[in-house]
Amino acid sequence: MGTIMTGSIILSILQSILFWDKHLGISVFLFTTLAILFLIYVLYQNKKIVNKKALWFILPIILLSSTYFLFNNTFFQVTNIIAIVILTFIMCIYLTKTKIKTPQFLKNMIELGVGSLEGMQEVVENLKKYKNENNIKQEKVKKIGKSILIVLPIILVVLILLATADSIFANMFEGITQGIKNITITQGTFSFCLRIITVLIVFFLIAGYLLNLIQDNTLFTAEEREGASKGIQIESMTINMMLTLLNIIYAIFCTIQIANLFTQIGNTEEFNYAEYARQGFFQLMLVSIINFVILVVSNNNRKEQTHKQKNYTKGMSIFILIFTVIIILSAFYRMNLYEQEYGYTYLRLFVYYILATEMILIIPCFIAIIGKKIDLLKVSIIILTTMYVFINFSNIDSTIATKNVDRYLKDESQREIDISYLIRHTGTDAIPELTKLLKAKDEKVVERIKAYLYQEKQELEGEKMQWQEFNYSKQKAKNALKELNKYNTNIYD
């Protein structure tokens, strides 16, 4: 218990030092690494680790935290915090559970999250208990505290007076006097109090989560747990009817796709295939996701079935998979047509990644449908996590800039480039690629890029990063802009 309390207060103070009033940078990597190591240590000390293979989840968690100093993408800076928390929850579930069934997994996640609030109550009770058991020590602490409160203000006043009287003496105690100024002037009383409150809240959250983790969760009743362990209970007729009707609909749809989109491309000038493609790729992507949900539900259906019903469900599920592949290829092809015409954006690249992930997920789904033993939930989590980490490290801002710039410079007479989109939606990761546009023939494009690069140069040079905020992407952009200025002194004139 003492380890949890001590570690929690250290982490809560550390997060204040790393994050308070600062931009996210290498601080996220440092805090996440220390927090995960402490979490594993607590679980090990309390003999709660029953599945060591789950420790592999540490790798994507640390990799995602490292993106905060490697790249500078606003979107992922928000989503990665959520992803890190979710992956930590998933890791803890797999570390502390011997066997996890798909229907119970969501309840385990809720128990771990909401149950931490119950753990916060226990933190308060333990602090009270500690207080009662240490009355003698507490009296000594009170005396020391009173002495400090009396002596410290006097010492600080004397230091300030002496520092203002003599510059050499002031330089010796520069760190202390600067710290006093930061608290009393820069931050202000309200800000300082708010910072203390934040530290306390983080302490209770961390300690509550750990206490809940090392104890048996009680959020759900035994009856609810037993119901979850039985799996999904849906009538076989309902499942088979749904699969049959969907297959009929998909058969008609896929026939149209093959006839019109795949085989007739380029046969008529009256039909705009780029606009036709735009009408469908998002809808098709959602349909393919719905198909996966249906397949997971039907695969986890624990309602008793006859041998004939099982074989029929298996056959219909395989057909659904085949049609899903065609639908994914159709969505991919539509997106490709549209992207070739109008260029790359965040949304269009995300669609590519989602479709690629779905294609990979089809493999374990097929294995599960034909009856091979496979933990579909675990494999799906691994695939989704891997693909999410992959998209983070693909440096999407740089990719968008590279693809659009290269596409434009390759054929300026026939292509246009959306400078406004690149300026508004890409960050410092894209700056080295955007500098290529200075070689464009269109003077308007060159002038807009010059203005943008000059503005970014001014902002980056004016931004004084503290060590907690270190970001490689910003440093790389600074260097790229300095190099331009070095080789062409008129570039920012």
C-alpha positions, 0 to 999 in steps of 0.5 A: 500500500505504501508503495502505491501511495508513494509512487502515485504522489511522485508521478502526480508531482512529475506530471506537473513538472512535465506538463503544466503550462507547457506544450506536449513533447518528450515529456509524454514519452518520459511520463508514460515510460515511468508510469508503465514501469511503475504499473508493472512493478506494482502488479508484480509485487502483488503477484497479479501478473498471470499472462506475461505475453501481455507485456508486449502491449508495452511496445505500442504504448511506448511507441505512441508516446514517442510520437509526441517528440518525433512528429508534430501532428495535432490530430494524433496528439489528441487521439494518441492520449486516448489510445495510450489509455485504452491500450493500458487498460487492455494490457492490464486486463490481459495481464491479470486475467487467465482467459477473456471471452469477447462478450465479457471484454467490454465489461472488464474495460468498464470495471477497470475504468469506473472501478477506479473511482471506488479505488479513490475512496479507498485511497482516502480511507487508507490515508485516514488509517495512516493518519491514526496509526502515526499520531506521534510521527504526525506531531513531529511533522506538524512541528517541523511544518510550523517551523518551516512556515515561520522560518521560510518567509523570513529567509525568503524576504532576507534573500530578496533584500540582499539580492537587490542590494548586491548583484554578485550575491544575486547571481549566486542565488539566481535560481531561488529568486527566479523560482520565487518570481515564477510562483508569485508573479508569473503564475499568480496565486490562483494558478499556483493553487490550481496546479496543486489541485491538479497534482492532488487529482492526478494522485487520487486517479493513479492511486485509485486505479492501482488499488482497483487493479490489484483487488477483485472488481465488484462493479458487476454482480455474479449473475451478470458475470455468468451471463457474460461468460455464456456468450451471445444468445441469438436464435439461429434462424435470426442469424441465418436470415440476416446473413442470407438477405445480406448475401442477396443484396451484396450479390446484386451490388457486387455485380453492378460494381464489376459491370460498371466500375471495374470493367467500363472504366474509360469506355465513355467520356460522358461518365465522370468516374471521379465524381461517381467514385466520390459518391460511395467510398465512405458508405462502402467502408461503413458497410464493410465495418458492419459486416465485420461486426455481424461476423463477430456476433455470429461467430460468438453466438452460443445458442444451440444449433443443429449440425445443418444450421451450423454449416449453413451459418458457416457457408453464409459467413464465408460468402459475406467475407467474399462480398466484403472483399469485393466491397473493400476493393470497390471502395479502394478503387473509388478512392484511388480514382478520386485521389488521382483527380483531386489529390491527397487529404487526411480523410482520403489517406485514413480511408486507405488505412482503414480499408487495408486494416479491414483486408488484414482482419478478413484473414483471422475472420476466415480462420474463425469461421471455418472452425479453426481455434483462434482468439479472434478478439486478441488477434483483432486488437493486435492488428488494430494496434499495429495498424494504428501505430503504423499510421502514426509513424508513416508521418502523415503530414509529410506524406500528404505534402510529398504526394501533392507536391510531387503530383503538382510539379510533375505536370504543372500545366495539367495539375492544380495544387490546393495550397490553402489546404496544405498550409492550414492542415499540415504542420512542421512535419510537412515544411521540408517537403513544401519547400520544393514548391519554391521551384514551381513555375507559377509565381503565385504558388511561389509567393504564397509558399514564401509567405507561409515559410517566412511566417513559420520561420518567425514563429519557430524562432520566437518559440523558446522550447523548454526541455520538456517540450523538445520536438524533433519535427520542429527542430528539423523544420527550423534547420530546413528553413535556416538552410533555405536562408543560407543558400538563398538570402532573398527567399524571405524578402 
